[in-house]
Amino acid sequence: MNPQLIFEQAVPVTKPKLPKYANYTETIKGIWNRRWLTNDGPLHQEFKTKLERTLKVPFAELFTNGHLALEIAIKSLGLKGEVITTPFTFASTIHAISNCGLTPVFCDIDRETLNIDPDEIEKHITSETSAIAAVHVFGTPCNVYKIEKIAQKHGLKVIYDAAHAFGVELDGKGIGNFGDISMFSLHATKVFHSIEGGLLTFSDDSFSPKLKALKNFGITSPESVDYIGTNAKMNEFQAAMGLCNLEELQADIAAREAAYQAYVSVFQEMDSVRFLQGYSNIKANYSYFPVLFESKNVRDQMFEILKKYNVLARKYFYPLCNDFSCYNADSSNTPVAKEVSDSVLCLPMFSDLGDVKARQIAEIINYELGDKIGG
Ligand SMILES: *Cc1c(COP(=O)(O)O)cnc(C)c1O
């Protein structure tokens, strides 16, 4: 231990961003006059239009959270049978597939991007396969071009879980333009949020009426219910929070980038820690700061040591989804994902972390690895 590096106050892995209090109260004032609290209210409409512009996508629909948005996306595509996906994701991705009556099929990941490995997808395709559900893990875009080719060749739909990728662009395009539908989570812990919230983006406007109906009990007009829907509407208070946070989005991402650079300035001098590289054709959102250690043993030790310094890192994603007891799967079939999940640790990353704290956390890791941790 280096007592000089201990934080007085705990540093969490993430911290929800809040807008200026007066800005939020000003934004919600009109709700008292209108008495329009939910069901496609005016703040909801304004938020939706602004999000389409921010994400550079033609069409979007808002939902109460990302998970229900994902379930509705899957339902709207009318899929059957098997969906090829990644085990290195949050439980939500796999649960959404299963809750729609489909079977998730776990495909291994790419060591560099930590996303589904497009070269592994085809060996999982059977006569039952109807879609690929890929995740832009930690905000790094999947190889969308290769995935699109495979999908076209085999007549499969493509859904992107873009929960981590708000504001990310690939080759100058908003990441929500790829695949049939993309889902963004607007949960409090994400780069950008509306307390709870979710968003689907798509290029085919004919999806809109179905998505609108599915989130509102399948109701298509006052006297007709055409789908077996659910309740997944975003309310006006959520939209107000989103509108306020949107004003500070660019500043928040710039602050995250400063923390990212501070981490990198230390880690790039070290061989024993791997961090995710940036790419020149990608506009990043600096949503997470994952690092990979030499082994599970080193990762687990580092997790405990950081706690003693008051740094609350997170083993994310660990365990793998194909190791969950509710899925009867075998993670030895996805060896790269297994190795990544066993060696990964997400370090604190949020908009007011600051470059000084990020550098200090990196220096703790440097000090401890140089000191006594064995592999
Ligand atoms: C957060 C998250 C979700 C779920 O989003 P909610 O808005 O929390 O429902 C889905 N997938 C991934 C990868 C996530 O990180």
The ligand as a Tripos MOL2 file, in Angstrom:
@<TRIPOS>MOLECULE
LIG
   15    15     1     0     0
SMALL
NO_CHARGES

@<TRIPOS>ATOM
      1 C1        -27.8780   -0.6110  -19.3820 C.3       1 LIG1
      2 C2        -27.9070   -1.6950  -20.4000 C.ar      1 LIG1
      3 C3        -29.1000   -2.2400  -20.8770 C.ar      1 LIG1
      4 C4        -30.4560   -1.9520  -20.2720 C.3       1 LIG1
      5 O1        -30.8140   -0.6360  -20.2650 O.3       1 LIG1
      6 P1        -31.8160   -0.0710  -19.1320 P.3       1 LIG1
      7 O2        -32.0930    1.3120  -19.6420 O.co2     1 LIG1
      8 O3        -31.0610   -0.0780  -17.8470 O.co2     1 LIG1
      9 O4        -33.0280   -0.9260  -19.0950 O.co2     1 LIG1
     10 C5        -29.0390   -3.1740  -21.9080 C.ar      1 LIG1
     11 N1        -27.8730   -3.5650  -22.4240 N.ar      1 LIG1
     12 C6        -26.6910   -3.0800  -21.9890 C.ar      1 LIG1
     13 C7        -25.4280   -3.5560  -22.6260 C.3       1 LIG1
     14 C8        -26.6640   -2.1560  -20.9380 C.ar      1 LIG1
     15 O5        -25.4930   -1.7180  -20.4580 O.3       1 LIG1
@<TRIPOS>BOND
     1     1     2 1
     2     2     3 ar
     3     2    14 ar
     4     3     4 1
     5     3    10 ar
     6     4     5 1
     7     5     6 1
     8     6     7 2
     9     6     8 1
    10     6     9 1
    11    10    11 ar
    12    11    12 ar
    13    12    13 1
    14    12    14 ar
    15    14    15 1
@<TRIPOS>SUBSTRUCTURE
     1 LIG1         1 GROUP 0 **** ****
